[in-house]
Amino acid sequence: MIMGALRSPDYPLAKEGLAREAQQRNAPGLVTDVLRRMPVRTYASADGAVAEARNTWKGQ
């Protein structure tokens, strides 16, 4: 679910860009909520963003 929301040809992306991309892909609110809680930084790839999203989800 998260990986599908973060597929974008436009990496690197900042955290805000990730949430925006996910919204444009009609990702569930849970996904965009997790993305908004991730650390503020630029993510170089979808793999890196997904890994951080998983860490953020687990750290709730």
Contacts in CASP RR format, 6 or more apart in sequence:
PFRMAT RR
TARGET T0000
AUTHOR 0000-0000-0000
METHOD contacts of the structure
MODEL  1
MIMGALRSPDYPLAKEGLAREAQQRNAPGLVTDVLRRMPVRTYASADGAV
AEARNTWKGQ
1 27 0 8 1.000
1 28 0 8 1.000
1 31 0 8 1.000
2 27 0 8 1.000
2 31 0 8 1.000
2 34 0 8 1.000
2 50 0 8 1.000
2 53 0 8 1.000
2 54 0 8 1.000
3 46 0 8 1.000
3 50 0 8 1.000
4 25 0 8 1.000
4 27 0 8 1.000
5 21 0 8 1.000
5 22 0 8 1.000
5 25 0 8 1.000
5 27 0 8 1.000
5 31 0 8 1.000
5 32 0 8 1.000
5 35 0 8 1.000
6 18 0 8 1.000
6 21 0 8 1.000
6 22 0 8 1.000
6 46 0 8 1.000
6 49 0 8 1.000
6 50 0 8 1.000
6 53 0 8 1.000
7 25 0 8 1.000
7 46 0 8 1.000
8 21 0 8 1.000
8 46 0 8 1.000
10 21 0 8 1.000
11 43 0 8 1.000
11 44 0 8 1.000
11 45 0 8 1.000
11 46 0 8 1.000
12 42 0 8 1.000
12 43 0 8 1.000
12 44 0 8 1.000
12 45 0 8 1.000
13 21 0 8 1.000
13 42 0 8 1.000
13 43 0 8 1.000
13 49 0 8 1.000
14 40 0 8 1.000
14 41 0 8 1.000
14 42 0 8 1.000
14 43 0 8 1.000
15 35 0 8 1.000
15 36 0 8 1.000
15 38 0 8 1.000
15 39 0 8 1.000
15 40 0 8 1.000
15 41 0 8 1.000
15 42 0 8 1.000
15 43 0 8 1.000
18 35 0 8 1.000
18 38 0 8 1.000
18 43 0 8 1.000
18 49 0 8 1.000
19 32 0 8 1.000
19 35 0 8 1.000
19 36 0 8 1.000
22 31 0 8 1.000
22 32 0 8 1.000
22 35 0 8 1.000
23 32 0 8 1.000
31 53 0 8 1.000
34 53 0 8 1.000
34 56 0 8 1.000
34 57 0 8 1.000
35 49 0 8 1.000
35 53 0 8 1.000
37 56 0 8 1.000
38 49 0 8 1.000
38 52 0 8 1.000
38 53 0 8 1.000
38 56 0 8 1.000
39 52 0 8 1.000
39 56 0 8 1.000
43 49 0 8 1.000
43 52 0 8 1.000
END
